[in-house]
Amino acid sequence: MGVPKKHHTKSKVGRRRSGHGLKPMKPIPCPSCKAPVLPHRICSNCGAYGKRAAVKSIAREEEEDE
């Protein structure tokens, strides 16, 4: 079994462990289509970001062309 060559300070150990306290993000319902979306992400179902339409979906563009 390996033995540490140098002492790690409390701050160095704390920086390494800083991510241990993070909680996984929970999905929220999209305001326009109610599909589950992670916060601060564009909805993959309708392409909305918050209450705005950020991206036109390819399926909608094809429907408009017809």
C-alpha positions as CSV (number, residue, x, y, z in Angstrom):
1,M,0.0,0.0,0.0
2,G,1.3,3.4,-0.9
3,V,2.2,6.0,1.7
4,P,1.7,9.8,1.0
5,K,5.1,11.5,0.3
6,K,3.9,15.0,1.5
7,H,1.3,16.3,3.9
8,H,-1.9,17.7,2.4
9,T,-3.1,20.9,4.0
10,K,-6.7,21.2,5.3
11,S,-7.5,23.7,2.5
12,K,-6.2,21.4,-0.2
13,V,-8.2,18.5,1.1
14,G,-11.3,20.8,1.4
15,R,-10.9,22.0,-2.2
16,R,-10.8,18.4,-3.3
17,R,-13.9,17.5,-1.3
18,S,-15.9,20.7,-2.3
19,G,-17.9,18.8,-4.9
20,H,-19.1,16.2,-2.5
21,G,-21.7,18.5,-1.0
22,L,-23.3,19.3,-4.4
23,K,-26.8,17.9,-5.0
24,P,-28.0,16.7,-8.4
25,M,-30.2,19.1,-10.3
26,K,-33.9,18.3,-10.4
27,P,-35.9,18.7,-13.6
28,I,-38.6,21.4,-13.6
29,P,-41.6,21.5,-16.0
30,C,-41.2,23.6,-19.1
31,P,-43.4,26.7,-18.9
32,S,-44.7,26.2,-22.4
33,C,-45.1,22.4,-23.0
34,K,-44.8,21.1,-19.4
35,A,-42.1,18.6,-20.4
36,P,-39.3,18.0,-17.7
37,V,-36.3,20.2,-18.4
38,L,-33.2,20.9,-16.3
39,P,-32.9,24.5,-15.1
40,H,-31.1,27.0,-17.4
41,R,-31.4,24.7,-20.4
42,I,-33.4,24.9,-23.6
43,C,-36.3,22.5,-23.7
44,S,-35.5,19.7,-26.2
45,N,-39.3,19.1,-26.7
46,C,-40.4,22.6,-27.8
47,G,-37.2,24.6,-28.0
48,A,-38.3,27.2,-25.4
49,Y,-36.0,28.9,-22.9
50,G,-38.1,30.2,-20.0
51,K,-41.1,31.8,-21.6
52,R,-39.4,32.7,-24.9
53,A,-39.1,30.5,-28.0
54,A,-35.4,30.2,-28.3
55,V,-35.0,27.7,-31.1
56,K,-37.4,26.7,-33.9
57,S,-37.7,23.0,-34.0
58,I,-37.1,21.2,-37.3
59,A,-40.4,19.4,-37.2
60,R,-42.3,22.8,-36.9
61,E,-40.4,24.2,-39.8
62,E,-41.4,21.2,-42.0
63,E,-45.0,21.6,-41.0
64,E,-44.9,25.3,-41.9
65,D,-43.4,24.5,-45.3
66,E,-46.3,22.2,-46.2
